[in-house]
Amino acid sequence: MLTQRHDAAIALGTRTERLARRIGDRETLAHALTNVGTSYLQQGDERGPELLEQAFALAMEDDHDDHAARAS
């Protein structure tokens, strides 16, 4: 995501999101949602803001301030 390789970031982030949900890793889920949401946002895709809102809410619920800051 940080190197503007959005397609790769979305593919890997989506894969990570699915795995994190399956194993119940909420911190990794918040990170993945932020990466995918930011990549979508930078491409002008309307799915981006919703994913960032989900990541922010999840991070705030679990007191992961660093993830909340990234998603906001």
N, C-alpha and C positions, 0 to 999 in steps of 0.2 A: 504494500500500500504506500509506504513512504517513498518508494522509488518510482511511483506512478505506473506500476505494472498492475493496473486495476483488474484485468481479466484473471490473472493468476491469483491476486489477493481475494477476489470474490470466490473463485473455485476452491482455494485452500481454506478460506474462512468459512465457507458454507459446509465443507467437509468437517472442519473442526467444530462448528456449531452443532452438527448432528451428533458427533461423538460426545461432546460435552453434555448435551441433553441426555443422551443414553446413559452416561455414567454418573450424572448428577453433579458435575463440576461447574458450579455457578460462576466462579471467578473466570475460568477459561471461556465460558459462554459469553460473559459480558465483554471480554476482550475480543472474541471473534465477531460478535454483533457490531462492535465499534469499528473494526476493520472493514467488514463488509458494508456497513452503513456508510462509512466515510468514502469508500470506493464508489459506491452507487451515487452518493451525493456529488462527488467530483466529476462524475460522468453525466450529471443532470438527470439521473434516474429518480423518480418519485418515491421509490422504496427506501431511499437513504434515511430521511428524517425519522421515519417510523422505527427503523432498526436502531437508530441512535437513541431514540426515546426509550425503547425497551432496554437497551444496554445501560442507560443512565438509571432507570428505575431499579433494575436488578442490582447494580453496583451500590446504589444508595441503601437499598434494603439490607445488604450484607456488609455495609460499612467499608466498602472498597473505594476510598476517596480518590485514589489514582485513576481507577477505571471510570469513575463518575466524571472526573475532570476531563478525561480524554473524550468521553461521549457528549459532553455539553458544548 
